[in-house]
Amino acid sequence: MSFSSSRLTKTASRITAGIALITAASLMAACSSSAPEKSDSAAAGEPKTGGTAVYLEQQTYTNLYPPAAGFYPNGGIVNNITDRLVYQDPETLEFEPWIATEWEVNDTATEYTFTIRDGVTFSDGSKLDADAVAKNFDLYGKGNTDKALTISEAINNYDHSEVVDPTTVKFFFSKPSPGFLQATSTINSGLLSPKTLDLDLEGFGAGNGTDIIGSGPFTITDEKIGTELTLTARDDYDWAPPSAEHQGRAYVDAVQFIVTPEDSVRVGSLIAGQADIVRAVEAQDEKQVEDAGLTVYAPQTNGVNNALNLRFGNKLLSDIKVRQALIAGIDREEVINTIYTKNYPLATSTLSKTAKGYVDESATLTYDPTKAEALLDEAGWKVGSDGIREKDGTKLTLVVNEAAPQPRSFEALTLISQQLAKIGVDLQILKADAGTYAKAILDQDQVQIYHSMVGRADLDVIKSQYYSANRNVLQNLNSNTGEIADPQLETLLEAVASEPDPAKRLENDKAVQDYLAEQAYVIPLFEEPQVYSAANWVQGLGFESVARPTFYNVWLDK
């Protein structure tokens, strides 16, 4: 290894100190100074090995249990310390061999057989063989309630595994599970050592990063809870997907994660040359980054759009006319033009245009405040003396959650509340730092509108978002009563996840999108990207199919 722990410590101290010293004045100075000359791939030449890439993350990770890695700070780590059975090309979304060299699926998608690549090891030296793969998916497919480890939302109808021989494993499902192949390519199915799989949920939590052992190109070698984490390249790594830009160990010696909540500090540090890569470049900062001669990367998340989900089980939203009025009363284009950039395309359906199975539902999403007012009048909501509509002594006051993981959620919701006020709807925002937040968002009587999105490059993503046993964002399963408000929606979602015929599965996915639009259950806002930027000397930065960073091909041209 060409670096020492003392060097890493000095690097972290320098960056941390530099970040602490960045003030508004120094940021302005950084912006006005000349940026490093921009390099292109031709000028960059041959990749160089060595160096530490400094990566600024907006939020600290919470847990590294792969099924809990959907939160981007979690996923950015899990994506780089684990391998998966199958590789999904982030551009074509097609599948390629990785740890599995080949696979077979029966006609009903109830049996999957994988052949495991020989010679792969976890970073603790243990073998990644059929036994290890079986143990991983038995946990991810069934969960472990005693250890508070949930079932992966990417895996449906899992029954059991069978180890045929050291390089062959079979998986069996109680019902068709057509999304399982794609599930094996996601970070939610990141392969961990058998020893790591014995941990409980707390064992996967912050402060225990060095105990999480994968087979990926990096290992966690150091952690300061809530502030820093170091990924170190494995010298013996040599089993990247065949289509990868190179084979063997990663180019950089290490990636230094530094948690930097302040947007201006992340951007200022990058422009000043104190950081190499940053995540969560906010829309208002994109121009500053581009003016400094740096590249903005905005990979799409290929799933359910950033949207407002209307919890129709609540009496205030039980009337479809009220839900339709909310859709007609929100000027989504104004929201995007005011708060976001071209990297946030206007949503035209529940799913992103880049998602599998996308159907254009834009005809149901037209802004028409006159129609909105008429619908509310028809529904019996009359404008009161304070401008807020009332019915039977109840004001039309709705609560929406600020979605901390979503970009500029509070600003967007504030503008939307102003738009809805014009048609007599009072929209209140539950701040993400409210002490009651965690419980309130699960109660449709406290939060009637839920702001969220979810990325996954498979048709099952729509089930993950709306099914009662998954995220249940519409609260179709009422957390207070245990009742299902709309059984038809449940049936439609189940059909997407259990239809083995690809053409019919696409039809089922369309049926869900049509139904959500017809019932006015969802107000899609925009197609949410993950926005990054990097110094011009950073080469090879990539992203997996849902826009989490991949550092394997990164090298530093300096």
C-alpha positions as CSV (number, residue, x, y, z in Angstrom):
1,M,0.0,0.0,0.0
2,S,1.4,3.4,-1.0
3,F,0.0,5.5,1.8
4,S,0.0,5.5,5.6
5,S,-2.6,6.0,8.3
6,S,-0.8,9.2,9.4
7,R,-1.2,10.6,5.9
8,L,-4.9,9.9,6.0
9,T,-5.1,11.6,9.3
10,K,-3.3,14.7,8.0
11,T,-5.6,14.7,5.0
12,A,-8.7,14.6,7.1
13,S,-7.4,17.3,9.4
14,R,-6.5,19.6,6.6
15,I,-9.8,19.2,4.9
16,T,-11.8,19.5,8.1
17,A,-9.8,22.6,9.1
18,G,-10.2,24.0,5.7
19,I,-13.9,23.5,5.7
20,A,-14.2,25.1,9.1
21,L,-12.3,28.2,7.9
22,I,-14.5,28.7,4.8
23,T,-16.7,31.8,5.4
24,A,-18.9,33.8,3.2
25,A,-16.0,36.0,2.3
26,S,-13.7,33.2,1.4
27,L,-16.4,31.5,-0.7
28,M,-16.7,34.7,-2.6
29,A,-13.0,34.9,-3.1
30,A,-12.9,31.3,-4.2
31,C,-15.7,32.0,-6.8
32,S,-13.8,35.0,-8.2
33,S,-10.5,33.2,-8.4
34,S,-9.6,31.4,-11.6
35,A,-10.6,27.7,-11.5
36,P,-8.2,24.9,-12.5
37,E,-8.0,24.2,-16.2
38,K,-10.7,21.7,-17.2
39,S,-9.3,18.4,-18.5
40,D,-11.1,16.0,-20.8
41,S,-10.6,12.2,-21.1
42,A,-8.2,12.6,-24.0
43,A,-6.0,15.0,-22.1
44,A,-6.1,12.9,-19.0
45,G,-4.2,10.0,-20.6
46,E,-3.6,6.8,-18.8
47,P,-5.2,6.2,-15.3
48,K,-2.9,6.8,-12.3
49,T,-2.9,4.7,-9.2
50,G,-2.7,6.3,-5.8
51,G,-4.0,9.2,-3.8
52,T,-7.0,9.9,-1.6
53,A,-10.2,11.2,-3.0
54,V,-12.0,13.5,-0.6
55,Y,-15.8,13.1,-0.8
56,L,-18.1,15.6,0.9
57,E,-21.5,14.1,1.9
58,Q,-24.4,16.2,3.0
59,Q,-25.7,13.8,5.7
60,T,-24.2,11.1,7.9
61,Y,-25.0,7.5,7.2
62,T,-27.4,5.8,9.6
63,N,-27.1,2.1,8.9
64,L,-25.2,-0.2,6.5
65,Y,-27.6,-3.2,6.6
66,P,-28.1,-3.5,2.8
67,P,-31.9,-3.6,2.8
68,A,-31.8,-0.3,4.7
69,A,-29.3,1.3,2.3
70,G,-31.8,3.2,0.2
71,F,-30.9,6.4,2.1
72,Y,-28.2,7.9,-0.1
73,P,-25.6,8.4,2.5
74,N,-26.0,4.7,3.4
75,G,-26.0,3.6,-0.2
76,G,-22.9,5.6,-1.2
77,I,-20.9,3.4,1.2
78,V,-22.6,0.1,0.7
79,N,-22.3,0.4,-3.1
80,N,-18.5,0.5,-2.8
81,I,-17.8,-2.1,-0.1
82,T,-20.1,-4.8,-1.6
83,D,-20.4,-6.7,-4.8
84,R,-23.7,-8.1,-6.2
85,L,-24.6,-11.3,-8.0
86,V,-25.6,-9.5,-11.1
87,Y,-24.6,-6.2,-12.6
88,Q,-27.2,-3.8,-14.1
89,D,-25.7,-1.4,-16.7
90,P,-26.7,2.1,-15.5
91,E,-27.3,3.3,-19.0
92,T,-29.0,0.4,-20.8
93,L,-30.4,-1.1,-17.5
94,E,-29.5,-4.5,-19.0
95,F,-28.1,-7.3,-16.8
96,E,-24.6,-8.7,-17.0
97,P,-22.6,-11.3,-15.0
98,W,-20.7,-10.2,-11.9
99,I,-20.3,-12.6,-8.9
100,A,-22.8,-14.9,-10.7
101,T,-21.2,-16.0,-14.0
102,E,-24.6,-17.3,-15.3
103,W,-28.2,-17.9,-14.1
104,E,-31.4,-19.7,-15.1
105,V,-35.0,-18.8,-14.3
106,N,-37.9,-21.1,-14.7
107,D,-41.0,-20.2,-16.7
108,T,-43.0,-19.1,-13.6
109,A,-40.2,-17.1,-12.0
110,T,-40.4,-19.2,-8.9
111,E,-36.9,-20.8,-9.2
112,Y,-33.6,-19.0,-9.9
113,T,-30.3,-20.8,-10.2
114,F,-27.0,-19.0,-10.0
115,T,-23.5,-20.2,-10.8
116,I,-21.0,-18.4,-8.5
117,R,-17.7,-17.1,-9.7
118,D,-14.7,-19.0,-8.2
119,G,-11.9,-17.3,-6.3
120,V,-13.9,-14.4,-4.8
121,T,-13.2,-13.6,-1.1
122,F,-14.6,-11.2,1.5
123,S,-12.1,-8.7,2.9
124,D,-11.8,-10.9,6.0
125,G,-10.5,-13.7,3.9
126,S,-13.6,-15.9,4.0
127,K,-14.9,-17.4,0.7
128,L,-17.7,-15.9,-1.2
129,D,-19.2,-19.2,-2.2
130,A,-22.7,-20.7,-2.6
131,D,-23.1,-21.1,1.1
132,A,-22.3,-17.4,1.7
133,V,-24.7,-16.3,-1.0
134,A,-27.5,-18.4,0.4
135,K,-27.0,-17.0,3.9
136,N,-27.2,-13.5,2.5
137,F,-30.5,-14.0,0.7
138,D,-32.1,-16.0,3.4
139,L,-31.6,-13.0,5.6
140,Y,-32.6,-10.4,3.0
141,G,-35.6,-12.4,1.8
142,K,-36.9,-13.3,5.3
143,G,-35.5,-10.7,7.6
144,N,-34.9,-11.4,11.3
145,T,-37.3,-9.9,13.7
146,D,-35.2,-10.9,16.8
147,K,-32.4,-8.7,15.4
148,A,-34.7,-6.0,14.1
149,L,-33.5,-6.7,10.5
150,T,-36.3,-6.1,7.9
151,I,-37.1,-8.0,4.7
152,S,-35.6,-6.3,1.7
153,E,-38.3,-4.4,-0.2
154,A,-36.6,-5.4,-3.4
155,I,-37.4,-9.1,-2.8
156,N,-40.9,-10.5,-3.1
157,N,-42.4,-13.9,-2.2
158,Y,-39.0,-15.4,-1.0
159,D,-39.3,-18.9,0.4
160,H,-35.8,-20.5,0.8
161,S,-32.4,-21.2,-0.7
162,E,-30.7,-24.5,-1.6
163,V,-27.0,-24.9,-2.0
164,V,-26.4,-27.4,-4.8
165,D,-22.6,-27.4,-4.6
166,P,-19.9,-24.8,-3.7
167,T,-20.5,-22.8,-6.9
168,T,-24.3,-23.3,-7.4
169,V,-27.2,-21.9,-5.4
170,K,-30.9,-22.1,-6.1
171,F,-33.6,-19.8,-4.7
172,F,-37.3,-20.7,-4.4
173,F,-40.3,-18.5,-4.2
174,S,-43.9,-19.1,-2.9
175,K,-45.3,-17.1,-5.8
176,P,-43.7,-15.7,-9.1
177,S,-41.0,-13.2,-8.3
178,P,-40.1,-11.6,-11.7
179,G,-38.2,-8.7,-10.1
180,F,-35.7,-10.9,-8.3
181,L,-33.0,-10.9,-10.9
182,Q,-32.9,-7.1,-10.8
183,A,-33.1,-7.3,-7.0
184,T,-29.8,-9.2,-7.0
185,S,-28.1,-6.2,-8.7
186,T,-29.1,-3.6,-6.2
187,I,-27.2,-2.4,-3.1
188,N,-30.1,-3.8,-1.1
189,S,-28.6,-7.2,-2.0
190,G,-25.0,-6.3,-1.4
191,L,-23.1,-9.4,-0.4
192,L,-21.7,-9.5,3.1
193,S,-19.4,-12.0,4.9
194,P,-21.2,-14.7,6.9
195,K,-19.8,-13.2,10.1
196,T,-21.2,-9.8,9.3
197,L,-24.7,-11.3,8.7
198,D,-24.7,-12.4,12.4
199,L,-25.0,-8.7,13.5
200,D,-28.2,-7.1,14.7
201,L,-29.5,-3.8,13.4
202,E,-27.5,-1.8,15.9
203,G,-24.4,-3.7,14.8
204,F,-24.9,-2.3,11.3
205,G,-25.3,1.2,12.7
206,A,-23.1,4.3,12.9
207,G,-19.8,3.6,14.8
208,N,-19.6,0.0,13.6
209,G,-18.5,0.6,10.0
210,T,-15.2,-1.3,10.3
211,D,-17.2,-4.4,11.3
212,I,-19.1,-4.5,8.0
213,I,-17.3,-6.9,5.8
214,G,-18.1,-7.1,2.1
215,S,-16.3,-8.4,-1.0
216,G,-16.2,-5.1,-2.8
217,P,-13.2,-3.0,-4.0
218,F,-13.1,-1.0,-0.8
219,T,-13.2,-1.7,2.9
220,I,-14.1,0.6,5.8
221,T,-10.9,1.2,7.7
222,D,-11.6,4.2,9.9
223,E,-14.7,6.0,11.2
224,K,-15.4,9.1,13.4
225,I,-19.1,8.8,14.2
226,G,-21.2,11.4,12.4
227,T,-18.2,13.2,10.8
228,E,-15.7,11.1,8.8
229,L,-15.3,7.6,7.3
230,T,-12.5,6.1,5.3
231,L,-12.8,3.6,2.5
232,T,-9.5,1.9,1.6
233,A,-8.8,0.1,-1.6
234,R,-8.3,-3.7,-1.4
235,D,-5.1,-4.7,-3.1
236,D,-6.4,-8.2,-3.8
237,Y,-9.7,-7.2,-5.5
238,D,-9.9,-8.7,-8.9
239,W,-13.6,-9.5,-9.8
240,A,-15.2,-6.4,-11.2
241,P,-18.0,-6.9,-13.7
242,P,-16.5,-7.9,-17.1
243,S,-17.7,-4.7,-18.7
244,A,-15.9,-2.5,-16.1
245,E,-13.4,0.0,-17.4
246,H,-10.6,-1.9,-15.8
247,Q,-9.9,-5.0,-13.7
248,G,-7.9,-5.4,-10.5
249,R,-7.8,-3.0,-7.5
250,A,-9.4,0.4,-7.5
251,Y,-7.1,3.2,-8.7
252,V,-7.3,5.5,-5.7
253,D,-5.8,4.3,-2.4
254,A,-8.7,5.6,-0.4
255,V,-11.9,7.7,-0.4
256,Q,-12.3,10.0,2.6
257,F,-16.0,10.7,3.4
258,I,-16.5,14.0,5.3
259,V,-20.0,14.9,6.5
260,T,-20.6,18.5,5.5
261,P,-24.2,19.6,6.1
262,E,-23.9,23.2,4.9
263,D,-24.5,23.5,1.1
264,S,-22.3,26.5,0.7
265,V,-19.4,24.9,2.5
266,R,-19.5,21.8,0.3
267,V,-19.6,23.9,-2.9
268,G,-17.0,26.4,-1.6
269,S,-14.6,23.6,-0.6
270,L,-14.9,22.0,-4.0
271,I,-14.2,25.3,-5.8
272,A,-11.3,26.1,-3.5
273,G,-9.7,22.8,-4.3
274,Q,-10.2,21.4,-0.8
275,A,-12.4,18.6,-1.9
276,D,-12.5,16.2,-4.9
277,I,-16.1,15.1,-5.1
278,V,-19.3,16.4,-3.5
279,R,-22.9,15.1,-3.4
280,A,-26.1,17.1,-3.1
281,V,-25.2,20.2,-5.1
282,E,-28.4,22.1,-4.6
283,A,-30.1,23.7,-7.5
284,Q,-29.3,27.2,-6.4
285,D,-25.6,26.3,-6.4
286,E,-25.3,24.7,-9.8
287,K,-24.5,27.9,-11.7
288,Q,-21.8,28.8,-9.2
289,V,-20.2,25.4,-9.8
290,E,-20.5,25.7,-13.6
291,D,-19.2,29.2,-13.6
292,A,-16.1,27.9,-11.7
293,G,-15.5,25.6,-14.7
294,L,-16.5,22.4,-12.9
295,T,-18.9,19.7,-14.2
296,V,-22.3,19.1,-12.6
297,Y,-23.4,15.4,-12.8
298,A,-27.1,14.8,-12.5
299,P,-27.8,11.1,-12.9
300,Q,-31.5,10.1,-12.8
301,T,-32.9,7.7,-10.2
302,N,-35.1,5.8,-12.6
303,G,-38.0,5.2,-10.3
304,V,-41.0,6.8,-8.6
305,N,-40.9,10.6,-9.0
306,N,-40.6,13.2,-6.4
307,A,-44.3,13.6,-5.5
308,L,-47.0,14.6,-3.0
309,N,-48.9,11.5,-2.0
310,L,-52.5,12.2,-0.9
311,R,-53.6,10.0,1.9
312,F,-57.2,9.4,0.8
313,G,-58.2,7.5,3.9
314,N,-58.2,10.8,5.8
315,K,-61.7,12.4,5.7
316,L,-60.3,15.6,4.4
317,L,-59.0,13.8,1.3
318,S,-61.6,11.1,0.9
319,D,-63.5,13.0,-1.8
320,I,-61.9,12.6,-5.2
321,K,-63.0,16.2,-6.1
322,V,-60.8,17.6,-3.3
323,R,-57.8,15.5,-4.5
324,Q,-58.4,16.6,-8.1
325,A,-58.6,20.2,-6.9
326,L,-55.2,20.0,-5.3
327,I,-53.7,18.7,-8.5
328,A,-55.3,21.5,-10.5
329,G,-54.3,24.1,-8.0
330,I,-50.6,23.4,-8.0
331,D,-48.5,25.1,-10.7
332,R,-45.7,22.5,-10.9
333,E,-43.9,24.3,-13.7
334,E,-43.6,27.4,-11.5
335,V,-42.2,25.3,-8.7
336,I,-39.5,23.9,-11.0
337,N,-38.7,27.2,-12.7
338,T,-38.5,29.0,-9.4
339,I,-36.6,26.5,-7.2
340,Y,-34.9,24.0,-9.5
341,T,-33.0,23.7,-12.8
342,K,-33.1,21.8,-16.0
343,N,-31.7,18.8,-14.2
344,Y,-35.2,18.4,-12.5
345,P,-37.6,17.6,-15.4
346,L,-41.3,18.1,-14.9
347,A,-42.9,14.8,-13.9
348,T,-45.5,13.5,-16.3
349,S,-46.4,10.3,-14.4
350,T,-45.9,8.6,-11.1
351,L,-42.8,7.1,-12.8
352,S,-39.8,8.9,-14.3
353,K,-39.5,8.8,-18.1
354,T,-36.3,6.9,-17.6
355,A,-38.0,4.2,-15.5
356,K,-39.0,0.9,-16.8
357,G,-42.7,0.8,-17.7
358,Y,-43.2,4.6,-17.8
359,V,-46.7,5.8,-19.0
360,D,-47.5,9.4,-19.8
361,E,-50.2,10.6,-17.5
362,S,-49.7,14.4,-18.1
363,A,-53.3,14.9,-19.3
364,T,-54.4,14.4,-15.7
365,L,-51.9,16.8,-14.2
366,T,-52.8,20.1,-15.8
367,Y,-52.7,23.3,-13.8
368,D,-56.1,25.0,-13.8
369,P,-56.9,27.0,-10.7
370,T,-60.4,27.9,-12.0
371,K,-61.2,24.2,-12.2
372,A,-59.7,23.7,-8.8
373,E,-62.0,26.3,-7.2
374,A,-65.0,24.8,-9.0
375,L,-64.2,21.3,-7.8
376,L,-63.9,22.5,-4.2
377,D,-67.2,24.3,-4.5
378,E,-68.9,21.2,-5.8
379,A,-67.4,19.2,-2.9
380,G,-69.1,21.6,-0.5
381,W,-66.0,23.5,0.7
382,K,-66.9,27.2,0.9
383,V,-64.4,30.1,1.3
384,G,-64.5,31.4,4.9
385,S,-63.9,34.9,6.2
386,D,-60.1,34.2,6.4
387,G,-59.9,32.9,2.9
388,I,-59.6,29.3,4.0
389,R,-62.4,27.0,2.9
390,E,-64.7,25.3,5.4
391,K,-67.2,22.5,5.5
392,D,-69.4,21.5,8.4
393,G,-67.3,23.7,10.7
394,T,-64.0,22.1,9.6
395,K,-61.3,24.1,7.8
396,L,-59.6,22.6,4.8
397,T,-56.2,22.6,6.6
398,L,-53.8,19.9,5.5
399,V,-50.3,19.0,6.8
400,V,-47.4,17.9,4.6
401,N,-44.0,16.7,5.7
402,E,-40.8,18.3,4.8
403,A,-38.8,15.5,3.2
404,A,-35.2,16.0,4.5
405,P,-33.6,13.6,1.9
406,Q,-35.3,15.4,-1.0
407,P,-33.7,18.5,-2.5
408,R,-35.2,21.8,-1.3
409,S,-38.3,20.2,0.0
410,F,-39.2,23.0,2.4
411,E,-38.8,25.7,-0.3
412,A,-40.9,23.7,-2.8
413,L,-43.6,23.1,-0.2
414,T,-43.6,26.7,0.8
415,L,-44.3,27.8,-2.7
416,I,-47.0,25.1,-3.1
417,S,-48.6,26.3,0.1
418,Q,-48.8,29.8,-1.4
419,Q,-50.4,28.5,-4.6
420,L,-53.0,26.4,-2.7
421,A,-53.8,29.4,-0.5
422,K,-55.2,31.1,-3.6
423,I,-57.8,28.4,-4.0
424,G,-58.6,28.4,-0.3
425,V,-56.5,25.5,1.0
426,D,-54.4,25.9,4.1
427,L,-51.2,23.8,3.7
428,Q,-49.1,23.5,6.8
429,I,-45.5,22.1,6.7
430,L,-44.2,19.6,9.4
431,K,-40.5,20.4,9.7
432,A,-38.2,17.5,9.4
433,D,-36.5,18.4,12.7
434,A,-39.8,18.4,14.7
435,G,-39.7,16.2,17.7
436,T,-42.9,14.5,16.7
437,Y,-41.9,13.9,13.1
438,A,-41.1,10.2,13.1
439,K,-44.5,9.2,14.5
440,A,-46.5,11.9,12.8
441,I,-45.6,10.9,9.3
442,L,-47.0,7.4,9.9
443,D,-50.4,8.8,11.0
444,Q,-52.7,10.1,8.3
445,D,-54.6,12.1,10.9
446,Q,-51.5,14.1,11.5
447,V,-49.9,14.2,8.1
448,Q,-52.4,14.0,5.2
449,I,-49.9,14.6,2.4
450,Y,-46.6,12.7,2.2
451,H,-43.7,14.1,0.3
452,S,-41.2,11.5,-1.0
453,M,-39.7,9.5,-3.9
454,V,-38.0,6.2,-4.4
455,G,-35.4,5.0,-6.9
456,R,-35.1,1.5,-8.4
457,A,-34.6,0.5,-12.0
458,D,-37.3,-2.2,-12.0
459,L,-41.1,-2.3,-12.4
460,D,-41.4,-3.4,-8.8
461,V,-40.4,0.1,-7.7
462,I,-44.1,1.2,-7.8
463,K,-45.0,-1.6,-5.4
464,S,-42.2,-0.6,-3.1
465,Q,-43.6,2.9,-2.8
466,Y,-47.4,2.2,-2.5
467,Y,-47.9,-1.4,-1.2
468,S,-49.2,-1.7,2.4
469,A,-46.4,-4.1,3.4
470,N,-43.7,-1.9,1.9
471,R,-43.4,1.9,2.2
472,N,-47.2,2.4,2.4
473,V,-46.8,6.1,1.7
474,L,-50.5,6.6,0.9
475,Q,-51.3,4.9,4.2
476,N,-53.6,2.6,2.3
477,L,-53.0,0.4,5.4
478,N,-54.2,2.7,8.1
479,S,-51.6,2.6,10.9
480,N,-54.3,3.5,13.4
481,T,-57.0,0.9,12.5
482,G,-55.1,-1.7,10.6
483,E,-57.7,-1.5,7.7
484,I,-57.0,-1.4,4.0
485,A,-58.8,1.6,2.5
486,D,-58.5,0.6,-1.2
487,P,-58.2,-3.2,-1.8
488,Q,-58.1,-2.7,-5.6
489,L,-54.9,-0.8,-5.3
490,E,-53.3,-3.6,-3.3
491,T,-54.4,-6.1,-6.0
492,L,-53.0,-4.1,-8.8
493,L,-49.6,-3.7,-7.0
494,E,-49.4,-7.4,-6.2
495,A,-50.0,-8.1,-9.9
496,V,-46.9,-6.1,-10.9
497,A,-44.6,-8.1,-8.5
498,S,-46.0,-11.5,-9.3
499,E,-46.6,-11.7,-13.1
500,P,-43.8,-13.8,-14.8
501,D,-44.7,-12.8,-18.4
502,P,-42.8,-9.6,-19.2
503,A,-45.4,-8.2,-21.6
504,K,-48.2,-8.8,-19.1
505,R,-46.1,-7.3,-16.3
506,L,-45.7,-4.1,-18.3
507,E,-49.5,-4.0,-18.7
508,N,-49.9,-4.4,-15.0
509,D,-47.5,-1.6,-14.3
510,K,-49.5,0.6,-16.7
511,A,-52.7,-0.3,-14.9
512,V,-51.2,0.9,-11.6
513,Q,-50.1,4.2,-13.1
514,D,-53.5,4.7,-14.7
515,Y,-55.3,3.9,-11.5
516,L,-53.2,6.3,-9.4
517,A,-53.9,9.0,-11.9
518,E,-57.6,8.3,-12.3
519,Q,-58.1,8.3,-8.5
520,A,-55.9,11.4,-8.1
521,Y,-53.9,9.7,-5.4
522,V,-50.5,11.3,-6.3
523,I,-49.3,14.7,-7.5
524,P,-45.9,14.0,-9.3
525,L,-43.7,17.1,-9.1
526,F,-40.4,16.3,-10.9
527,E,-38.0,13.6,-11.9
528,E,-35.5,13.6,-9.1
529,P,-31.8,13.3,-9.9
530,Q,-28.8,13.0,-7.5
531,V,-26.6,16.0,-8.2
532,Y,-22.8,15.8,-7.8
533,S,-19.8,17.8,-8.9
534,A,-16.1,17.0,-8.9
535,A,-12.8,18.7,-9.4
536,N,-11.4,18.7,-12.9
537,W,-8.6,16.3,-12.0
538,V,-11.2,13.6,-11.0
539,Q,-11.5,11.1,-13.7
540,G,-13.8,8.0,-14.0
541,L,-16.5,9.0,-11.6
542,G,-19.5,6.7,-12.2
543,F,-22.9,5.9,-10.8
544,E,-25.0,2.8,-10.4
545,S,-28.5,2.5,-11.8
546,V,-30.1,4.6,-9.1
547,A,-27.4,7.3,-9.0
548,R,-25.2,6.2,-6.1
549,P,-21.5,7.0,-6.6
550,T,-19.1,4.3,-7.8
551,F,-15.5,5.0,-6.9
552,Y,-13.9,1.9,-8.4
553,N,-12.8,3.6,-11.7
554,V,-12.0,7.0,-10.1
555,W,-8.5,8.3,-10.5
556,L,-6.8,11.6,-9.7
557,D,-5.1,13.4,-12.6
558,K,-2.8,15.5,-10.5
